[in-house]
Amino acid sequence: MTTTQDTIHETAAQGWVGRGIPQVDIEAKLRGQTEYIGDLRLPNMAHAAIVRSTVAHGRIRGIDTSRAERVPGVLAVATAADAPEVKFGPYTPDWEILARHKVRFIGDEVAAVAAIDEPTARYAASLVEVDVEELPAVFDPFAALAEGGPVIWDEYADNVSTLFTIERGDTRAAFDAADLVVDDVYATSRMYHAYLEPIGVIAHYVDGVHVLHVPSHIPYRARQTYSAALGLPLDKVRLVVPPIGGSFGAKYEMNTPLIAALLSRKAGVPVRILFGRDEDAAYHRPRPPFVFRNRIAVRADGTFLGRETDVVGIAGARTYWSPATVATAVHRPDSLYNFNAMTGRGRLVYTNESPTTAMRGFGNAEALFGIEQMIDEIAERLDIDPVEMRRRNIVQEGETSLHGWYISSSQLPACIERVSEMSGFADRRRARPPATAGERVGKLRGTGIALGHHVSGYRPILPDYDGSSAILRLGPDGSIQLYVGEPDVGQGHVTVMAQLAADELGVAPAEVKVQGIDSAFSPAAVGTLASRAATMAGMATVAAGADARRKLIAFATEQWGVPEAAVSWQAGTLTDTTGANEPFTLRQALHRYGVVNCGLPLLATGVHHPKTVMPDATKYGNASAAYPFAAHVAEVEVDCDTGQISVVGYWAAHDSGTVLNPQTARGQVLGGIAQGLGWALMEDVIMSEGVVRNPNFLDYRIPGAGDMPAGVEVEFVDAYEPNGPRGAKSLGEVALNPVVAAIANAIYNATGLRCKDLPISPERMWRYLHLGEPVESSSAGAIR
Amino acid sequence: MTTQTREYFAPGSVDDALRVLSERPHAHLLAGGTDLLNDLRHGLIEPGDVVDLAGVAELGGLDEAPDGVRIGATVTMRELLAAPLGDRLRALREAADLLGGRQIQAAATVGGNLCQGSPAAEVATALLAHGALVDVAGPRGRRTMPVAELFAGPRRTTLAPEEILVAIRVGVADAGWSSAYRRIDLRRSVDIAIVSASAALDIDAGVVRSARVAVGAARPVPFLVPEAAAALEGVAVGDEAALAAATGRAAEAARSASSPITDVRAGAEYRRAMVGVVVERAVRAAVEEGR
């Protein structure tokens, strides 16, 4: 540790940053007083129901809404005829507010009804007659890639929504020089975000402006999308963001808010669309399933020489965030391990299924599921300790990774060391996994390790800019309001922003009111995604705090008529060091400021420009401000009679730089572990012929308290990130990224069976154990 | 969909309830509501009249009488778990403890779980293993039958539309038995069984004198497996080799008696294999308890 860092740690210990204070909004949430979208009521608000396609693929011949329109209580019925004839979307213009010429998946939105109450809307929706000429549909990505199959979008005759390719170094030479080449296929599953709060929106068309109350984690980008879809300038769409009940990447709804907007304009009253859990679970936009083929070239001493990767991801029928997810899946692992040379291809494929979107981990967690297992396999084949194997190949602090990503801080070696110690990895791990069926009896325990990393923001998200801005409004009444554009989605950003601002202003976090986002007065922003909010909005908040201090000092200087150097600021108090004037508390200074300026609040602003660059045409360039790291160890117990797998121990060591709030940080890690455990062992959106077969929490199982191991150990290693607020960097996604692989590696250590498909359900495990089925991904044949 | 009902009745006695049913035989009986309200909400059953049984005192209460234990049909899982039953009815209590979560257990009733007719109903295999009888009231008076005769198929019972399940009785002869309930599920928190089994053993002087083995979720109805019971009878539980052999035969008998389905939760092949595992585990647990 350098002296600078020690100084900063000392300061942190004295202030609010670094303290595990409870989330500032937690009491209202626990008491049920927080007003989520489902709690909001606007005067004369109508309720809407969506008419969805019941066929997976077809040409719309006609839509008859006349019977629905005649139902008493119906206020408006909308179809594509009510929408501008534009296509839109964050990457690919394949979105429509309501399907116009074709339906492309079961659940595709065709029409919508607004009525005085929900039952009336639903009843009327059931009377809308959609005449569809059914077309052949395709649900398997490899069938969609094959020639001569159904074409979902005429513009994409090969059903490839996006092709991503990348090449770095001489991969062929690497493979020629290799002592060992491993070549394997891994596949990840379709996952439901399973947020507490289903999708909801209230739209209100008033004075020519669409006011959309949307719990969006990317409000500015959403506003761009919505205004483009409505064919309106940006200022004719106002986004108001209520508290968000969980997102995990899902709360950037492409067309539901727009459907509500069309209905509100037509009905002349506010219109709410609120999914019940059944509708949400049946028609949500899940995590895209992926198939990965990876080849890794290794030297006998365990050094990676090169990597080839081929990735196929499912877009569903329209393109959401999935192109970026595919790109991430192809090339992000190269900033965790130094593969030295790589060639990658990613194809995002259309199918007649609900569009897939971003989810925590964003392709990286998916990629690591395979790569972290392949590293274990390499270690075993070369007889190298798996911990040592990783240590030897990780990208280190101060290095620039293969694609130009500069690792400004990394305590990953410390994470590896700590998690090994915490878990007693060497002693706990089975020296040799069972090699024969005869050894696979009773209950077997095994231990596995996996590493993870991620970004703290990602430059390409918004072409216009990266970074963030913040406004502090310090009122004559002493009130402090902070406006940032990055919403809290439940993880506690409101609290850490309050802590950061509190330290800058010398007040308690409870005195800083972090305002909800409203495009009418909040700064525009990239949003809360790519694990960027704490780092980016945090930096902007600190800058706004510094600006407020500068302005207060300048004001005191002017008021007291002393040289600026004579004014000192300490812990929220302005002092005239000449002794000629009484000190100002912050409150007194703000009152005085208001009096002098006829009521004006003191407005301070902060702008943060991160040191990121837009990657060039070859995808080279430092795309993120900072990179967080983690090392996880899982211990499992496999019941060989039933195939049931219990995670019986879990240890996580993280480098997120300075920990702004240990309590919320620990919560993030525990949540990541639970979510990863569910993904590894039980979560799977089961689809057949385009229909979700398990649209409820009975059959879409997420882990409950009983599934989590007792006494999960989480530790944050001593670390400092120069490009983050007070030395902090991100945590949200890296908390999930190693989990699935750590569990899978533990299962291998317990059973000697490598599981390459998700989830590793009891039945799947039992089949591997008892039916001698090849433990190869079911997609292996298709991608090879 | 919102829950819609036509008319709501709150009878104060079994006779009052029967009178309502005689006029409205297709009315829904509401006990804990944990199945009924969900079924209405998801459109699995048609909205109709509702007869709320909460006010019928005779349907409640759990009593230990000289002739055995009587469990009122509307006794909730939590009431059952709180009852001072000592070592008795362990399989039933284990089943109740695994049914749903705490909130569900506070509302769900023993009679409701039986009358829902689910092949996976938690209390069903337990009551089969306990050799329970059910008391039924109808327009032509009262009748009593073995619980096995109640089940007719998925979501169906043998009760006539105008009949009501009044109580479940377990005979005093069962008093010295040891028992256990086990299920195979997909997670450790709230779940329903992939398959389940209950075993009840009358162990006297270290020898299984009599046994009952019941299996759930492996046929259209929960069922007793007499061959499994027969395999266990006469076995000295202290003789590990003999016990293992007998348990294996019981498991095999249960597997043979099963005709499970494939659905979104599990495949038939896995279910059938798990019947063997769960029967062995239930038997082993009952033996442990009986030691």
Interface residues (C-beta under 8 A of the other chain):
Chain A: E118 P119 R122 D278 D641 T642 G643 Q644 S646 M682 I686 R693 N694 L698 D699 R701 P703 G704 A705 G706 D707 S761 P762 E763 W766 R767 H770
Chain B: M1 T2 Q4 H42 I184 L186 R187 R188 S189 V190 D191 I192 I194 V264 R265 A266 G267 Y270 A273 M274 V277
